[in-house]
Amino acid sequence: MRQFSCKLPGIYFQVLPLIICVCLILSCIKPEESHPLKFNFFEKEPPTIPILTFDTVFTSIGSVTRRFTVHNPNNNEISTNILLAGGKKSNFSICVDGVFNTDFKNVTIPKKDSVFILVKVNVDPGNVNDPFLLTDSILFQTGSRNQKVKLIAYGQDANYIVADKGSEGLRFKIVAGEHEIVRWTKEKPYVIYGWAAIDSLGKLEIEAGTKIYFHNNSGLWASPYSSLKVDGTIDEPVLFRGDRLEKWYDADYSQWNRIWINEGVNATISNAIVTNAFLGIQVDPFPYETITVTENSLVKIENTIIKNTQTCGLLARFLNVSMTNCVLFNNGASSLRFEGGNYSIKHITVGNYFSAAKPAPERKDPACYVSNVVSSFYGADVGWDVKADFYNCILTGKVETEVYVNKVKEKGLAVSFNTCLVKSKNNSEYFNNFCFINTDPKFKDTEKQDYTLLPNSPVLGQGTPNIEVPFDILGNPRGDKPDLGAYQH
């Protein structure tokens, strides 16, 4: 696995330089065992924030306790405050030198000595209102300096994937190693803490009906020359979403990070729902310094819904993507953003009526953006040939121009919109004579996220036939008079 070095938004933590810091011996030891976890105070900054993991998966109400010592190896005594960040509402409780509390003031650790801490978690896996991952932190406050130890416990019965490699900038766990084929099944949900990474030459298959929940800033990463197959069905789609299940979080558009697919990856995503991410799916090479484009690799996305994202629905750069029978809506930036590369887009519905929660700004990016320039590439724009063909698509929203083609003369650009409904005040040279320009498609109910077509929609039966899409996203036959978009009326 090549180490991650690029700066993805929303996945970085900051560790302050401290007089004291915590270093973890990476193992979990039960209280009755003779060698507890040991955290040492040092003067240097730790490479990662230590994590104490309670990796017991409960099937009934229970509790488990972990213990560790905090050691002062210095020649001077130190005085620190020790607090449980979640306070009395936390699922965790802590005991310092034999006393249970949530807030310990002025705990003195003599030179070359230690303080003993017990941490207990109480779990009711039958409580569906509890999150999959129970998290908290133990805070150490020494003067003006602050540091913490993260606490993670498993709140429900599931398959847990917790990152165990990488720096604090990006923590990941390899879920399919080199030359290894791994299949995730629907028997129990998967909960990701950090990044679930498919190693180069590894393959991950995900069966129909599987539910995958991501903790904050977590994601799925298909590294260069790996394989990903998401094998959902119409009746049993594969779900990718955040791990907070309360109804309130349905309107939180940045619960987890993204699905990230690199160069050389043969990926097929069929019948999936990707929701409530910072960015839905990102397809581009890694590392960026060596832009290696493999013409034979293809990312294929079909019968998939990408919704409720803080930024883009699909962001693709340099590579090859085909997309069929997909629906994208409520994306805080462009639903489709293509910069360099080759794209075949058929029967896509984009209805981007995203409304940001204040004080966040309203969306200004077009719903569909195609360019032969890759923006902000290591601080500088990079020109790259782009070819994008759209057939029988609906591309609309509430911004005045929802379809925009950006061209620079130095690089090739071949873009066509064929029998599509587009909302745009320019770029007419890319729309063929059969396009519907600035026409209301008459969706059934965008407020209820229903993007099927009403009986009086102007695009019923208006599509170009025989483009190798015989069925719609719900499995309905299109016949010789296909409707535009993902849904056949």
C-alpha positions in Angstrom: 0.0 0.0 0.0 1.4 3.4 -1.0 1.2 6.0 1.7 -1.4 8.7 1.4 0.0 12.2 1.0 -2.6 14.4 -0.7 -4.8 16.8 1.3 -8.4 15.6 1.1 -10.8 18.1 2.7 -12.2 17.1 6.0 -9.8 14.3 7.0 -7.0 16.2 8.8 -6.6 16.5 12.5 -4.2 18.9 14.3 -2.1 17.9 17.2 -0.8 20.8 19.3 2.8 20.8 20.5 2.7 19.8 24.1 4.9 19.6 27.1 3.4 16.2 27.6 2.0 13.8 25.0 0.7 10.3 25.0 2.3 7.3 23.3 0.3 4.0 23.0 1.6 0.5 23.0 -0.7 -0.9 20.4 -2.6 -3.7 22.1 -5.7 -4.1 24.2 -5.3 -5.9 27.6 -8.0 -6.9 30.0 -7.9 -5.6 33.6 -7.2 -9.0 35.0 -4.1 -9.4 32.9 -0.7 -8.5 34.4 0.6 -6.0 31.8 -1.7 -3.1 31.2 -1.5 -0.6 28.4 1.1 2.0 29.0 0.9 5.7 27.9 4.1 7.7 28.4 4.4 11.5 28.8 7.1 12.9 26.6 8.1 16.3 25.5 7.9 15.5 21.7 4.7 15.6 19.7 3.2 12.1 19.0 2.8 11.1 15.4 -0.9 10.1 16.0 -3.5 10.6 18.6 -3.6 7.4 20.7 -6.7 5.3 20.5 -8.0 2.9 23.2 -10.3 0.4 21.4 -13.0 -1.8 23.1 -13.2 -4.3 20.3 -15.8 -6.6 22.0 -18.9 -7.0 19.7 -21.8 -7.5 22.1 -25.0 -9.4 21.1 -26.6 -8.6 24.5 -26.3 -5.9 27.2 -22.8 -5.9 28.6 -19.8 -4.0 29.6 -16.0 -4.3 29.3 -13.1 -2.5 31.0 -9.7 -1.6 29.7 -6.9 -0.2 31.8 -3.7 1.8 31.2 -1.1 3.7 33.1 0.0 7.2 32.3 3.7 7.4 33.0 5.8 10.5 33.7 9.4 9.7 32.7 10.6 13.2 33.4 12.8 14.3 36.4 10.1 16.7 37.5 6.6 16.0 38.8 3.7 17.2 36.7 0.1 18.2 37.6 -2.6 17.6 35.1 -6.4 17.7 34.9 -8.0 14.5 33.6 -11.5 14.8 32.1 -14.0 12.6 30.2 -15.0 14.8 27.3 -18.6 13.4 27.2 -19.1 14.0 30.9 -22.0 12.2 32.7 -23.8 11.6 29.4 -21.0 9.4 28.1 -21.3 5.6 27.6 -17.8 5.5 29.2 -16.7 5.9 32.7 -13.2 6.4 34.1 -11.5 5.5 37.3 -8.3 7.3 38.3 -6.3 5.7 41.2 -9.3 3.9 42.5 -11.9 6.7 42.3 -14.7 6.9 39.7 -15.6 10.4 38.3 -15.7 12.3 35.0 -13.4 15.2 36.1 -10.2 14.9 38.1 -8.4 18.1 39.0 -4.7 18.6 39.7 -3.7 15.0 39.4 -0.1 14.9 40.5 2.3 12.4 38.8 5.7 12.3 40.6 8.8 12.1 38.6 9.5 8.7 37.1 6.1 7.5 38.4 2.6 6.7 36.9 -1.1 7.1 37.5 -3.4 4.2 37.0 -6.7 4.6 34.9 -9.6 2.2 34.3 -12.0 2.9 31.4 -15.4 1.1 31.3 -18.0 1.1 28.6 -21.6 0.0 28.9 -23.3 -1.3 25.7 -26.8 -2.2 24.8 -26.6 -3.6 21.3 -30.3 -3.9 21.1 -30.8 -0.2 21.3 -31.2 0.8 17.7 -31.0 4.5 18.6 -27.4 4.0 19.8 -24.8 4.8 17.1 -22.7 1.9 15.8 -19.6 3.4 17.1 -19.5 4.8 20.7 -16.8 7.4 20.9 -15.4 9.8 23.5 -12.0 11.1 24.6 -10.0 11.4 27.8 -8.6 14.9 28.0 -5.4 15.8 29.7 -5.0 19.5 30.5 -1.6 20.5 31.8 -1.4 24.3 32.1 -2.2 25.7 28.7 -1.5 22.5 27.0 -4.1 20.0 25.9 -4.0 16.4 24.6 -6.3 13.5 24.4 -6.7 9.7 24.2 -9.6 8.6 21.9 -12.0 6.0 23.1 -13.9 3.7 20.6 -16.4 1.0 21.4 -18.7 -1.1 19.3 -22.3 -0.1 20.1 -24.2 -2.6 17.9 -23.7 -6.0 16.4 -21.8 -5.4 13.1 -18.6 -6.0 11.2 -16.2 -3.3 12.4 -13.2 -2.0 10.4 -11.0 0.3 12.4 -8.0 1.9 10.8 -4.6 0.6 12.0 -2.1 2.2 9.6 -1.1 5.6 8.3 -0.5 8.9 10.0 -3.0 11.1 11.7 -3.6 12.8 8.4 -5.0 9.6 7.0 -5.6 6.4 8.9 -6.6 3.3 7.0 -7.0 -0.5 7.2 -6.4 -2.8 4.3 -9.6 -4.8 3.7 -8.3 -6.7 0.6 -4.6 -7.3 0.3 -2.5 -7.9 -2.7 -3.8 -10.8 -4.8 -6.6 -11.3 -2.3 -10.3 -11.4 -3.1 -12.6 -10.4 -0.3 -16.4 -10.5 -0.3 -18.6 -8.5 2.0 -22.0 -10.0 2.6 -25.3 -8.6 3.8 -25.5 -10.8 7.0 -24.4 -7.9 9.2 -23.6 -4.3 8.4 -20.1 -3.0 8.0 -18.9 0.0 10.1 -15.8 1.9 8.9 -13.7 4.0 11.2 -11.0 5.6 9.1 -10.5 4.5 5.5 -11.2 1.0 4.3 -8.5 0.4 1.7 -8.3 -2.1 -1.2 -4.6 -2.7 -1.8 -3.1 -2.7 -5.3 -4.0 -6.0 -7.0 -6.5 -6.7 -4.3 -10.3 -7.1 -5.0 -13.3 -6.2 -2.9 -16.7 -7.6 -3.8 -19.9 -6.3 -2.1 -23.0 -8.4 -2.4 -26.5 -7.1 -2.8 -28.3 -5.8 0.3 -25.0 -5.0 2.2 -25.1 -1.9 4.3 -21.9 0.1 4.9 -21.8 2.8 7.5 -18.9 5.3 7.7 -17.9 7.3 10.8 -17.0 10.9 10.5 -14.2 11.6 7.9 -14.1 7.9 6.9 -14.2 6.5 3.4 -13.7 3.6 1.0 -10.4 3.8 -1.0 -9.7 1.7 -4.1 -6.0 2.2 -4.5 -4.2 2.1 -7.9 -4.7 -1.2 -9.8 -7.1 -2.7 -7.4 -10.6 -3.9 -8.2 -14.0 -3.0 -6.7 -17.3 -4.7 -7.5 -20.5 -3.4 -5.9 -23.1 -6.0 -6.9 -26.4 -4.6 -5.7 -29.8 -5.3 -7.3 -33.0 -3.3 -7.8 -34.6 -5.0 -4.7 -31.5 -5.0 -2.6 -29.2 -2.0 -3.3 -25.9 -1.6 -1.5 -26.1 1.3 0.9 -23.2 3.7 1.6 -24.0 6.3 4.3 -22.9 7.8 7.6 -23.0 5.8 10.9 -25.4 8.1 12.7 -28.9 6.7 12.2 -31.0 9.3 14.0 -33.5 11.0 11.7 -31.8 14.4 12.3 -28.7 13.2 10.5 -30.5 12.6 7.3 -30.1 16.3 6.6 -26.4 16.3 7.5 -24.6 16.4 4.2 -21.1 15.7 5.4 -21.2 12.7 7.7 -18.4 10.8 6.0 -15.8 11.5 3.4 -16.2 9.7 0.1 -15.6 6.7 -2.2 -12.2 7.3 -3.8 -11.1 5.3 -6.9 -7.6 5.6 -8.4 -6.0 4.9 -11.8 -5.9 1.4 -13.1 -8.9 0.3 -11.0 -11.5 -1.8 -12.7 -14.6 -0.7 -10.7 -18.2 -1.5 -11.2 -20.8 0.0 -9.0 -24.3 -1.3 -9.7 -27.5 -0.6 -7.8 -26.1 1.4 -5.0 -27.2 4.4 -2.8 -24.5 6.8 -1.8 -25.8 9.4 0.6 -24.8 12.1 3.2 -21.1 12.2 2.3 -18.8 15.2 2.0 -18.3 14.0 -1.6 -20.0 11.0 -3.2 -17.5 9.3 -5.6 -14.1 10.7 -6.6 -12.2 9.1 -9.5 -8.7 10.3 -10.1 -5.1 9.1 -10.1 -2.8 8.8 -7.0 -0.2 9.9 -6.5 -0.9 13.1 -8.4 2.8 13.8 -9.1 2.9 10.9 -11.6 -0.3 11.2 -13.6 -0.6 7.7 -15.0 -3.7 7.1 -17.1 -4.5 3.5 -18.0 -6.7 3.5 -21.0 -7.9 0.0 -20.4 -9.3 0.7 -16.9 -12.9 1.8 -16.6 -15.0 2.9 -13.7 -18.6 1.8 -14.5 -21.5 3.3 -12.4 -25.0 2.1 -13.2 -28.5 2.2 -11.5 -27.1 4.2 -8.6 -28.3 7.2 -6.6 -25.9 9.8 -5.3 -27.6 12.3 -3.1 -27.3 14.7 -0.2 -23.6 15.5 -0.5 -21.8 18.6 0.8 -19.8 19.0 -2.4 -19.8 17.1 -5.7 -21.8 14.0 -6.4 -19.3 12.6 -8.8 -15.9 14.2 -9.3 -13.7 12.6 -12.0 -10.3 13.7 -13.4 -8.1 12.3 -16.1 -9.6 8.8 -16.2 -12.4 6.8 -17.9 -15.9 6.7 -16.5 -19.2 5.3 -17.9 -22.5 6.1 -16.1 -25.9 4.8 -16.9 -29.3 5.0 -15.3 -28.1 7.1 -12.3 -29.9 9.8 -10.3 -28.0 12.7 -8.6 -29.6 15.4 -6.5 -29.0 17.6 -3.5 -25.3 18.1 -4.1 -23.6 21.2 -2.6 -21.4 21.7 -5.6 -21.6 20.1 -9.1 -23.5 16.9 -9.3 -21.2 15.9 -12.2 -17.7 17.4 -12.5 -15.5 16.1 -15.2 -12.0 17.5 -15.7 -9.9 15.8 -18.4 -10.6 12.1 -19.3 -13.2 10.1 -21.2 -16.9 9.9 -20.2 -19.9 8.1 -21.6 -23.1 9.3 -19.8 -26.5 7.8 -20.7 -29.9 8.2 -19.2 -28.8 10.3 -16.2 -31.2 12.4 -14.1 -29.6 15.4 -12.3 -32.0 17.6 -10.4 -29.8 19.7 -8.2 -32.0 21.9 -6.0 -29.6 21.9 -3.1 -30.4 24.3 -0.3 -27.6 24.9 2.1 -28.3 25.2 5.8 -27.4 28.7 6.9 -24.8 30.2 7.3 -23.4 28.1 4.5 -23.5 29.8 1.1 -25.9 28.6 -1.6 -24.6 26.5 -4.4 -23.1 28.5 -7.4 -21.4 25.7 -9.3 -23.3 24.3 -12.3 -24.9 20.9 -11.8 -22.9 19.5 -14.8 -19.4 20.9 -15.4 -17.0 19.6 -18.1 -13.5 21.0 -18.7 -10.2 20.3 -20.4 -8.5 21.9 -17.4 -7.9 20.1 -14.1 -8.2 22.8 -11.5 -6.0 23.3 -8.5 -3.6 20.6 -9.3 -0.9 21.0 -6.7 -1.7 24.7 -6.7 -1.7 25.0 -10.5 -4.2 24.2 -13.2 -3.3 21.4 -15.6 -4.6 21.1 -19.2 -5.8 17.7 -20.2 -7.9 16.4 -23.2 -11.5 15.6 -22.4 -14.1 13.7 -24.3 -17.7 13.5 -22.9 -20.8 12.2 -24.6 -24.2 12.6 -23.0 -27.3 10.7 -24.3 -30.9 11.0 -23.2 -30.0 12.9 -19.9 -31.9 15.4 -17.8 -29.5 18.0 -16.4 -31.3 20.7 -14.4 -31.6 22.5 -11.1 -32.2 26.0 -9.6 -29.0 27.8 -10.8 -29.4 29.8 -14.0 -26.8 27.8 -15.9 -26.7 24.1 -14.8 -24.6 22.8 -17.7 -21.3 24.5 -18.4 -18.4 23.5 -20.7 -15.0 25.1 -20.0 -12.5 25.1 -22.8 -8.9 26.2 -23.2 -7.3 26.1 -26.7 -4.2 24.2 -25.8 -6.0 20.9 -25.1 -8.5 18.8 -26.9 -12.2 19.0 -26.0 -14.9 16.9 -27.6 -18.3 17.3 -25.7 -21.7 16.5 -27.0 -25.2 16.5 -25.5 -27.5 14.3 -27.6 -31.2 14.5 -27.0 -30.8 15.9 -23.5 -32.8 18.3 -21.4 -30.3 21.0 -20.3 -30.6 24.2 -18.4 -28.1 26.7 -19.7 -27.8 30.2 -21.1 -24.7 29.4 -23.1 -22.6 26.5 -24.6 -25.3 26.0 -27.3 -22.6 24.7 -29.7 -22.5 21.4 -27.7 -26.3 20.8 -27.7 -27.7 19.0 -30.8 -31.0 20.0 -32.4 -33.0 17.5 -30.4 -32.1 18.9 -27.0 -34.6 20.6 -24.7 -33.1 23.9 -23.6 -34.3 25.5 -20.4 -37.4 23.3 -20.3 -39.1 22.2 -17.1 -38.9 18.3 -17.0 -41.8 18.1 -14.6 -40.5 15.9 -11.9 -43.1 14.4 -9.6 -41.9 16.0 -6.3 -38.4 17.4 -5.8 -39.1 18.4 -2.2 -39.7 14.7 -1.4 -36.8 13.7 -3.5 -39.0 12.0 -6.1 -37.4 12.5 -9.5 -39.8 10.3 -11.5 -41.6 12.1 -14.3 -45.2 13.3 -14.3 -47.6 12.2 -17.1 -47.4 15.6 -18.8 -43.6 15.7 -18.9 -42.3 17.0 -22.2 -39.5 14.4 -22.3 -41.7 11.3 -22.3 -40.9 9.1 -25.3 -38.4 11.7 -26.7 -35.1 9.9 -26.2 -32.9 8.4 -28.8 -33.6 4.6 -29.0 -31.0 1.8 -29.4 -28.2 3.2 -27.2 -27.8 -0.1 -25.3 -29.9 0.9 -22.3 -33.0 -1.4 -22.6 -34.2 -0.9 -19.0 -34.5 2.0 -16.6 -33.1 2.3 -13.0 -36.2 0.4 -11.7 -36.0 -2.4 -14.3 -38.8 -1.1 -16.5 -38.3 -1.7 -20.2 -37.7 1.4 -22.3 -39.0 0.0 -25.6 -38.4 2.0 -28.8 -39.6 5.3 -27.3 -37.4 5.9 -24.3 -38.0 8.8 -21.9 -35.1 11.1 -21.0 -33.4 10.5 -17.7 -33.1 7.5 -15.4 -36.8 6.8 -15.0 -39.1 5.4 -17.7 -42.7 6.6 -17.0 
